[in-house]
Amino acid sequence: MPELPEVETVRRQLLPIVSDATITAVEVFHPKTVAYDTGIEDALVGATITTIDRIGKLLIVSFLNRADLFLLIHLKMTGQILCADQTQQISGGGHTLSETDVSDLPHKHTRVSFSLNTGVTVYFNDMRLFGYCKRATATETARIKATFGPEPHSLDFDPKAFAQKLRRRRTPVKAALLDQTLLAGLGNIYVDEVLFRVGVRPTRRADRLLAREALAIAEAAGEILEAAIQVGGTTFQHFTDTGGQAGNYTDYLKVFGQQGTQCPECGEIIKKIRVAGRGTHYCAQCQK
């Protein structure tokens, strides 16, 4: 599934396409995706998009002179955002983009479309119907944003404060790092990479980490996410950003998806187990 660097790449590429554009039509192909909101079309038609923010993996669309109107977009496991202009030149980002996904839009996996006065149509596709495009008020949006922890690559992130909170958790460290209320944005791929970099086994209980280990995790999380953002994310699941460029952070992955191969540091065979219900990759020699 798309993780924070992939979603941030989509946000950066999507913003210049939709910024200052006015929504002229909304077509809902599956009501679940819009939370069965029968008023979403009337609310959004005529609204001008000003910006797209992001917290964790949630995109937040704001509108001109509509202080109490937001559109919340989450790709979840299989969501995609595709843009088609008047010449049917298509770009997109999200999960597993293939030729089928970008042809004959809308198609059977298209859940919502937004037509803009610029001639661009934005399609939200989602094969498994876990993602959403929900209308929200300012109060609802603020409440949702408050449920997210800090992002490790943000300027106001306090590694020491986070390390202290991490060491209070009595769950496996991987489970703690996947908790978006503790730390926003780390998903399965990047948690494995962070823990490999600092030499901590994903099954270790967080409350048994040394202070220096917890601090190293906090610092590595920010460094790895920022590096991934700079190269557009990972090509895992054929991720492509909305400018049509494949992310290439997969070239830097040390353990994720590398089970059965040799560890790049010591030569030990990379193992794959399940932690917190997720496929988890680690080196038994380098990670203790």
C-alpha positions as CSV (number, residue, x, y, z in Angstrom):
1,M,0.0,0.0,0.0
2,P,1.1,3.6,-0.5
3,E,3.0,4.9,2.6
4,L,3.8,8.5,3.7
5,P,6.5,9.2,1.1
6,E,4.3,7.9,-1.7
7,V,1.3,9.9,-0.5
8,E,3.4,13.0,-0.1
9,T,4.7,12.6,-3.6
10,V,1.1,12.4,-4.9
11,R,0.3,15.5,-2.9
12,R,3.2,17.5,-4.4
13,Q,2.4,16.4,-7.9
14,L,-1.3,16.8,-7.7
15,L,-1.3,20.3,-6.1
16,P,-0.2,22.3,-9.3
17,I,-2.8,20.3,-11.3
18,V,-5.8,21.2,-9.2
19,S,-4.8,24.4,-7.4
20,D,-7.1,27.3,-8.1
21,A,-9.4,25.0,-10.2
22,T,-13.1,24.9,-9.5
23,I,-15.1,21.7,-9.3
24,T,-17.8,21.6,-11.9
25,A,-19.2,18.1,-11.3
26,V,-18.9,15.2,-8.9
27,E,-19.9,11.7,-9.9
28,V,-20.1,9.0,-7.2
29,F,-19.8,5.5,-8.6
30,H,-19.8,3.8,-5.2
31,P,-21.5,5.5,-2.2
32,K,-19.3,3.8,0.4
33,T,-16.3,5.7,-0.8
34,V,-18.0,9.0,0.2
35,A,-19.4,7.6,3.4
36,Y,-22.9,7.5,1.8
37,D,-22.9,11.3,1.7
38,T,-25.8,12.2,-0.6
39,G,-25.0,15.9,-0.3
40,I,-21.4,15.7,-1.4
41,E,-22.1,16.8,-5.0
42,D,-24.1,19.9,-4.0
43,A,-21.4,20.8,-1.4
44,L,-18.4,20.5,-3.7
45,V,-19.7,21.8,-7.1
46,G,-18.6,25.4,-7.4
47,A,-15.9,25.1,-4.8
48,T,-12.4,26.3,-5.8
49,I,-9.5,24.2,-4.5
50,T,-6.8,26.3,-2.7
51,T,-4.4,23.7,-1.4
52,I,-3.8,20.1,-0.4
53,D,-2.3,19.4,3.0
54,R,-1.3,16.0,4.4
55,I,-1.0,14.5,7.8
56,G,0.3,10.9,8.0
57,K,-1.2,9.3,4.9
58,L,-4.3,11.4,4.9
59,L,-4.7,14.1,2.2
60,I,-6.7,17.2,3.2
61,V,-8.2,19.4,0.4
62,S,-9.1,23.0,1.3
63,F,-11.4,25.4,-0.6
64,L,-11.5,29.1,-1.2
65,N,-13.9,31.0,1.2
66,R,-15.2,27.7,2.5
67,A,-13.7,27.6,6.0
68,D,-16.1,24.8,7.1
69,L,-15.5,22.6,4.1
70,F,-12.8,20.0,3.6
71,L,-12.3,16.9,1.5
72,L,-10.4,14.1,3.2
73,I,-8.8,11.5,0.9
74,H,-7.2,8.3,2.1
75,L,-5.8,5.7,-0.3
76,K,-5.7,2.9,2.2
77,M,-4.5,-0.3,0.6
78,T,-5.5,0.0,-3.0
79,G,-6.5,3.6,-3.6
80,Q,-5.3,5.5,-6.7
81,I,-5.6,9.1,-7.8
82,L,-5.6,9.6,-11.6
83,C,-5.8,12.8,-13.5
84,A,-7.0,13.0,-17.2
85,D,-6.8,16.2,-19.2
86,Q,-8.8,17.1,-22.3
87,T,-6.5,15.1,-24.5
88,Q,-6.8,12.1,-22.2
89,Q,-3.2,12.4,-21.1
90,I,-3.3,10.5,-17.9
91,S,-1.1,10.7,-14.8
92,G,-1.6,9.1,-11.5
93,G,-0.3,7.8,-8.2
94,G,-1.2,5.2,-5.7
95,H,-1.4,1.4,-5.5
96,T,-0.3,-0.9,-8.4
97,L,-0.8,1.3,-11.5
98,S,-1.1,-0.7,-14.6
99,E,-2.2,-0.1,-18.2
100,T,-5.7,-1.3,-17.3
101,D,-5.9,1.3,-14.5
102,V,-5.2,4.2,-16.7
103,S,-7.3,3.2,-19.7
104,D,-11.0,3.8,-20.4
105,L,-11.6,5.9,-17.4
106,P,-13.9,5.7,-15.5
107,H,-13.8,1.9,-15.2
108,K,-15.1,-0.7,-12.7
109,H,-12.7,0.3,-9.9
110,T,-13.5,4.1,-10.3
111,R,-15.4,5.2,-7.1
112,V,-15.6,9.0,-7.5
113,S,-14.7,11.5,-10.2
114,F,-14.2,15.3,-9.9
115,S,-14.5,17.4,-13.0
116,L,-12.6,20.7,-12.9
117,N,-13.2,23.9,-15.0
118,T,-9.6,23.5,-16.4
119,G,-10.7,20.4,-18.4
120,V,-9.0,18.0,-16.0
121,T,-10.9,15.2,-14.4
122,V,-9.6,13.6,-11.2
123,Y,-10.6,10.0,-10.6
124,F,-10.4,8.1,-7.3
125,N,-10.0,4.4,-8.0
126,D,-10.0,1.8,-5.3
127,M,-10.2,-1.9,-6.0
128,R,-11.0,-3.1,-2.5
129,L,-13.1,-0.2,-1.3
130,F,-11.1,0.6,1.8
131,G,-10.1,4.1,0.8
132,Y,-12.3,7.1,1.0
133,C,-13.1,10.7,-0.2
134,K,-15.1,12.2,2.6
135,R,-16.6,15.6,3.1
136,A,-15.7,17.1,6.5
137,T,-16.3,20.2,8.6
138,A,-13.5,22.2,10.2
139,T,-14.4,20.7,13.6
140,E,-14.3,17.1,12.2
141,T,-11.0,17.8,10.4
142,A,-9.4,19.2,13.5
143,R,-10.5,16.2,15.5
144,I,-9.1,13.7,13.0
145,K,-5.8,15.6,12.8
146,A,-5.5,15.5,16.6
147,T,-5.5,11.7,16.5
148,F,-2.2,11.7,14.7
149,G,1.2,11.7,16.4
150,P,4.1,13.9,15.2
151,E,5.8,13.1,11.9
152,P,9.5,12.2,12.4
153,H,10.8,14.3,9.5
154,S,8.9,17.5,10.4
155,L,10.8,20.5,11.7
156,D,9.0,20.5,15.1
157,F,9.6,16.8,15.8
158,D,11.3,16.3,19.2
159,P,13.3,13.0,19.0
160,K,14.0,13.0,22.7
161,A,10.3,13.4,23.7
162,F,9.3,10.7,21.3
163,A,12.0,8.3,22.5
164,Q,10.6,8.7,26.1
165,K,7.1,7.9,24.9
166,L,8.3,4.9,22.9
167,R,10.0,3.4,25.9
168,R,6.7,3.4,27.8
169,R,5.0,1.1,25.3
170,R,4.8,-2.6,26.3
171,T,4.3,-3.9,22.8
172,P,6.8,-5.1,20.2
173,V,8.7,-2.0,19.0
174,K,7.4,-2.6,15.5
175,A,3.8,-2.5,16.7
176,A,4.5,0.7,18.5
177,L,6.0,2.4,15.5
178,L,3.0,1.4,13.3
179,D,0.7,3.2,15.8
180,Q,-0.2,6.4,14.0
181,T,-1.3,8.0,17.3
182,L,2.3,7.7,18.5
183,L,4.1,8.6,15.3
184,A,2.4,9.5,12.1
185,G,3.5,8.2,8.7
186,L,5.7,5.2,9.4
187,G,4.2,2.1,7.6
188,N,5.3,-1.5,7.2
189,I,8.1,-0.9,4.7
190,Y,9.8,2.0,6.5
191,V,9.5,0.5,10.0
192,D,11.5,-2.5,8.9
193,E,14.1,-0.2,7.3
194,V,14.4,2.0,10.4
195,L,14.8,-1.0,12.8
196,F,17.4,-2.5,10.5
197,R,19.4,0.7,10.4
198,V,19.5,1.0,14.2
199,G,20.1,-2.7,14.9
200,V,16.9,-3.4,16.8
201,R,14.9,-6.5,16.3
202,P,11.2,-5.8,15.5
203,T,10.0,-8.2,18.2
204,R,11.8,-6.4,21.0
205,R,9.4,-4.9,23.5
206,A,9.5,-1.1,23.3
207,D,9.8,-0.7,27.1
208,R,13.0,-2.7,27.0
209,L,14.8,-0.4,24.6
210,L,17.8,1.4,25.9
211,A,17.4,5.2,25.8
212,R,20.1,5.5,23.1
213,E,18.3,2.9,21.0
214,A,14.9,4.7,21.2
215,L,16.6,8.0,20.3
216,A,18.4,6.3,17.4
217,I,15.0,5.0,16.1
218,A,13.5,8.5,16.3
219,E,16.4,10.0,14.3
220,A,16.5,7.2,11.8
221,A,12.8,7.4,11.1
222,G,13.1,11.1,10.1
223,E,16.1,10.5,8.0
224,I,14.6,7.5,6.1
225,L,11.3,9.2,5.4
226,E,12.9,12.3,4.2
227,A,15.2,10.3,1.9
228,A,12.3,8.4,0.5
229,I,10.3,11.6,-0.1
230,Q,13.2,13.1,-2.0
231,V,13.2,10.2,-4.5
232,G,9.4,9.8,-4.8
233,G,8.9,6.8,-2.6
234,T,9.4,3.2,-3.4
235,T,8.4,1.2,-6.6
236,F,7.0,-1.6,-4.4
237,Q,3.6,-2.4,-5.9
238,H,4.6,-0.4,-9.0
239,F,4.0,2.9,-7.3
240,T,4.0,5.8,-9.7
241,D,3.5,9.5,-8.8
242,T,1.1,11.9,-10.4
243,G,3.8,13.1,-12.7
244,G,4.2,9.7,-14.2
245,Q,7.6,9.0,-12.5
246,A,8.2,5.7,-10.7
247,G,9.5,6.1,-7.2
248,N,12.9,4.5,-6.8
249,Y,13.5,4.3,-3.0
250,T,13.2,0.5,-3.6
251,D,16.9,0.7,-4.7
252,Y,17.8,1.6,-1.1
253,L,15.7,-1.0,0.7
254,K,18.0,-3.1,2.9
255,V,15.6,-5.7,4.4
256,F,12.0,-5.2,3.3
257,G,11.1,-7.7,0.6
258,Q,14.6,-9.2,0.8
259,Q,13.8,-12.4,2.7
260,G,16.0,-15.3,1.6
261,T,18.8,-13.0,0.4
262,Q,22.0,-12.1,2.2
263,C,22.1,-9.2,4.6
264,P,24.0,-6.3,3.0
265,E,25.9,-5.8,6.2
266,C,26.9,-9.2,7.5
267,G,25.8,-11.8,4.9
268,E,23.3,-13.5,7.2
269,I,20.1,-14.6,5.4
270,I,17.2,-12.0,5.8
271,K,14.2,-13.5,7.6
272,K,10.5,-12.8,7.3
273,I,8.1,-13.2,10.2
274,R,4.8,-11.7,11.2
275,V,4.7,-8.9,13.8
276,A,1.5,-7.0,14.6
277,G,-0.1,-8.9,11.8
278,R,2.3,-7.6,9.2
279,G,5.0,-9.2,7.2
280,T,8.3,-8.2,8.9
281,H,11.8,-8.5,7.6
282,Y,15.0,-8.4,9.7
283,C,18.5,-9.7,10.1
284,A,19.0,-11.9,13.1
285,Q,22.7,-11.1,13.2
286,C,22.6,-7.3,12.9
287,Q,19.4,-6.8,14.9
288,K,19.2,-7.7,18.6
